[in-house]
Amino acid sequence: MPGGSKAEGRPLRVAVADDAVLLREGIGQILRAGGLEVVAAVGSAEDLLDVVGGDGAVDAIVLDIKMPPTHTDEGLRALERLRADGSTAGILLLSMYTTAAYAIRAMSAGSGTGYLLKDRVADADTLVNAVRTVAAGGSVVDPEVVHLLVSARSSEAAVEALSSRERDVLRLMAEGRSNVGIASELHLSLRTVESHIGHIMAKLGVEDSAEGHRRVLAVLRFLGRDG
């Protein structure tokens, strides 16, 4: 759908929350240039919660993790509150630093969630595609964070049970790639990728779920969480 449309005939509606005015405006310009509609741009998590209102007010939110008043985890707490209130909006968290704990906490909110380093904002396609991915219910984790987590947990039994190719596939899943995208990146057939994913699910003990979040559950298991 042109411009990342979530509903027939209209672009994705996005809210942006970042206390740095220049970055906030820059993100807004990139999203508009990508065909998305920026319906709100605010400087705090509280202002964001006031603006987005009930579920359906926006399709996606781009949200800085550290904002006033404490500049610690306001963005994460806003994410958790929105999910607790039943919001299904895609939420893309931005961070200045490669913080594994924050990434895991963000992913624990379920599908439709992403975590990117602010450096990625300079790449317009990466930012716009990440917003589209979370708006569609997918998950996105910054490649640097994935590399950190994979390296840190490479000795764990669950990871050791995976073949090197299966780790490659799961790493790309964590980055938000589709099966087609994984096949293209690794030069594999789609059927081979689907087979690898089936083996990954079995080895990590990820069962079928009513919510259909098996990919997210697999990534969480890979990052050391129960899902």
C-alpha positions as CSV (number, residue, x, y, z in Angstrom):
1,M,0.0,0.0,0.0
2,P,1.5,3.3,-1.0
3,G,3.1,5.3,1.8
4,G,2.7,2.5,4.3
5,S,-1.1,2.7,4.4
6,K,-2.7,0.7,7.2
7,A,-6.2,1.4,6.2
8,E,-7.5,1.7,2.7
9,G,-7.1,5.3,1.3
10,R,-5.0,6.8,4.0
11,P,-1.4,6.9,5.2
12,L,-0.2,5.6,8.5
13,R,-0.8,8.1,11.3
14,V,2.2,8.5,13.5
15,A,2.9,10.4,16.8
16,V,6.5,11.4,17.7
17,A,7.8,12.0,21.3
18,D,11.3,13.3,21.9
19,D,12.4,16.1,24.2
20,A,15.1,17.2,21.7
21,V,13.3,19.7,19.4
22,L,15.6,19.4,16.4
23,L,15.6,15.6,16.5
24,R,11.8,15.5,16.9
25,E,11.3,17.8,13.9
26,G,13.8,15.9,11.9
27,I,12.1,12.6,12.6
28,G,8.8,14.2,11.6
29,Q,10.2,15.4,8.3
30,I,11.7,12.0,7.5
31,L,8.4,10.3,8.2
32,R,6.4,12.8,6.1
33,A,8.9,12.4,3.2
34,G,8.3,8.6,3.5
35,G,4.5,9.1,2.9
36,L,3.4,8.9,6.6
37,E,1.2,11.3,8.4
38,V,2.6,12.9,11.6
39,V,-0.4,13.7,13.7
40,A,1.5,14.8,16.8
41,A,5.0,15.8,17.9
42,V,5.5,16.3,21.6
43,G,8.4,16.6,24.1
44,S,7.5,14.2,26.9
45,A,5.9,10.8,27.6
46,E,3.1,12.4,29.5
47,D,2.2,14.7,26.6
48,L,2.3,11.7,24.3
49,L,-0.2,9.8,26.5
50,D,-2.5,12.8,26.5
51,V,-2.3,13.1,22.8
52,V,-2.8,9.5,21.6
53,G,-5.8,8.9,23.8
54,G,-7.6,5.6,23.2
55,D,-6.7,2.7,20.9
56,G,-7.0,3.6,17.2
57,A,-6.0,7.3,17.6
58,V,-2.6,6.5,15.9
59,D,-1.2,3.6,14.0
60,A,2.4,4.0,15.3
61,I,4.5,5.9,17.8
62,V,8.1,6.9,17.6
63,L,9.2,7.3,21.2
64,D,12.5,8.3,22.9
65,I,13.3,6.2,25.9
66,K,14.9,8.9,28.1
67,M,12.7,12.0,28.5
68,P,11.7,14.5,31.2
69,P,11.4,14.6,34.1
70,T,14.0,12.0,35.1
71,H,15.6,11.1,31.7
72,T,15.7,7.4,32.7
73,D,13.0,5.1,31.3
74,E,10.0,7.4,30.6
75,G,9.6,6.0,27.1
76,L,9.6,2.4,28.3
77,R,7.1,3.2,31.0
78,A,4.8,4.9,28.4
79,L,5.1,1.8,26.2
80,E,4.1,-0.5,29.1
81,R,1.2,1.7,30.1
82,L,-0.1,1.8,26.6
83,R,0.1,-1.9,26.3
84,A,-1.6,-2.3,29.7
85,D,-4.4,-0.1,28.4
86,G,-4.9,-2.3,25.4
87,S,-3.2,-0.1,22.8
88,T,-2.3,-2.0,19.6
89,A,-0.4,0.9,18.0
90,G,3.1,0.0,16.8
91,I,5.7,1.5,19.1
92,L,9.3,2.2,18.0
93,L,11.6,3.1,20.9
94,L,14.7,5.2,20.2
95,S,17.9,5.1,22.3
96,M,21.3,6.8,22.3
97,Y,23.0,3.7,23.7
98,T,23.2,0.0,23.0
99,T,21.4,-1.1,26.2
100,A,20.5,-4.8,26.3
101,A,18.3,-4.5,29.3
102,Y,16.1,-1.8,27.7
103,A,15.9,-3.8,24.5
104,I,14.7,-6.9,26.3
105,R,12.2,-4.9,28.4
106,A,10.9,-3.4,25.2
107,M,10.5,-6.7,23.4
108,S,8.7,-8.1,26.4
109,A,5.8,-5.8,25.5
110,G,5.0,-8.2,22.6
111,S,4.6,-7.7,18.9
112,G,4.3,-4.4,17.3
113,T,7.3,-3.1,19.1
114,G,10.8,-2.0,18.0
115,Y,14.0,-0.7,19.5
116,L,16.5,1.3,17.4
117,L,19.6,3.3,18.1
118,K,19.2,7.0,17.3
119,D,22.0,6.7,14.9
120,R,19.6,4.9,12.6
121,V,17.4,8.0,12.3
122,A,20.0,9.4,9.8
123,D,19.0,6.5,7.4
124,A,15.5,7.6,6.3
125,D,14.6,4.2,4.8
126,T,15.6,2.3,8.0
127,L,13.4,4.6,10.1
128,V,10.4,4.6,7.8
129,N,10.6,0.8,7.3
130,A,10.9,0.2,11.0
131,V,7.8,2.3,11.7
132,R,5.9,0.4,9.0
133,T,7.0,-2.9,10.5
134,V,5.8,-2.1,14.0
135,A,2.6,-0.6,12.7
136,A,1.9,-3.9,11.0
137,G,2.5,-5.9,14.2
138,G,6.1,-6.9,13.5
139,S,9.1,-6.5,15.7
140,V,12.4,-4.6,15.1
141,V,15.6,-4.8,17.2
142,D,18.6,-2.7,16.3
143,P,21.4,-4.9,14.7
144,E,24.0,-3.7,17.2
145,V,21.8,-4.7,20.1
146,V,21.1,-8.1,18.6
147,H,24.9,-8.6,18.1
148,L,25.6,-7.6,21.7
149,L,22.9,-10.0,23.0
150,V,23.9,-12.9,20.8
151,S,27.6,-12.5,21.7
152,A,26.8,-12.3,25.4
153,R,24.6,-15.4,25.4
154,S,26.5,-17.5,22.9
155,S,27.4,-20.1,25.5
156,E,23.9,-20.8,26.7
157,A,22.5,-24.2,26.0
158,A,19.5,-23.0,24.1
159,V,21.7,-21.1,21.7
160,E,24.2,-24.0,21.4
161,A,21.4,-26.2,20.3
162,L,21.0,-24.1,17.2
163,S,23.2,-24.6,14.1
164,S,25.2,-21.6,12.8
165,R,22.7,-21.2,10.0
166,E,19.7,-21.3,12.4
167,R,21.4,-18.5,14.5
168,D,21.8,-16.5,11.4
169,V,18.1,-16.9,10.6
170,L,17.0,-16.0,14.2
171,R,19.3,-13.0,14.2
172,L,17.6,-11.7,11.1
173,M,14.2,-12.5,12.7
174,A,15.2,-10.3,15.7
175,E,16.0,-7.5,13.3
176,G,12.4,-7.7,12.0
177,R,13.1,-9.4,8.6
178,S,10.4,-11.3,6.9
179,N,10.9,-14.8,5.6
180,V,11.4,-13.4,2.1
181,G,13.9,-10.9,3.5
182,I,15.8,-13.6,5.3
183,A,15.9,-15.8,2.2
184,S,17.3,-12.9,0.2
185,E,19.9,-11.9,2.8
186,L,21.2,-15.5,3.2
187,H,20.7,-16.6,-0.4
188,L,18.4,-19.4,0.6
189,S,15.1,-20.6,-0.8
190,L,11.9,-19.6,1.0
191,R,11.2,-23.2,1.8
192,T,14.6,-23.6,3.4
193,V,14.1,-20.5,5.5
194,E,10.7,-21.9,6.7
195,S,12.3,-25.2,7.5
196,H,15.0,-23.4,9.6
197,I,12.4,-21.4,11.5
198,G,10.5,-24.6,12.3
199,H,13.6,-26.2,13.7
200,I,14.4,-23.0,15.7
201,M,10.9,-23.0,17.2
202,A,11.2,-26.6,18.2
203,K,14.7,-26.3,19.7
204,L,13.8,-23.1,21.7
205,G,10.6,-24.7,22.9
206,V,8.3,-22.1,21.4
207,E,4.8,-23.5,21.2
208,D,1.9,-22.3,19.0
209,S,0.2,-19.3,20.5
210,A,-3.3,-18.0,20.0
211,E,-1.9,-14.5,19.4
212,G,0.3,-15.8,16.6
213,H,3.4,-14.2,18.1
214,R,5.7,-17.2,17.7
215,R,8.5,-15.1,16.0
216,V,8.5,-12.6,18.9
217,L,8.5,-15.4,21.5
218,A,11.4,-17.0,19.7
219,V,13.4,-13.8,19.8
220,L,12.6,-13.3,23.5
221,R,13.7,-16.9,24.2
222,F,16.9,-16.2,22.2
223,L,17.5,-13.1,24.3
224,G,17.2,-15.0,27.5
225,R,13.6,-14.4,28.5
226,D,10.8,-16.9,29.0
227,G,8.5,-15.0,26.7
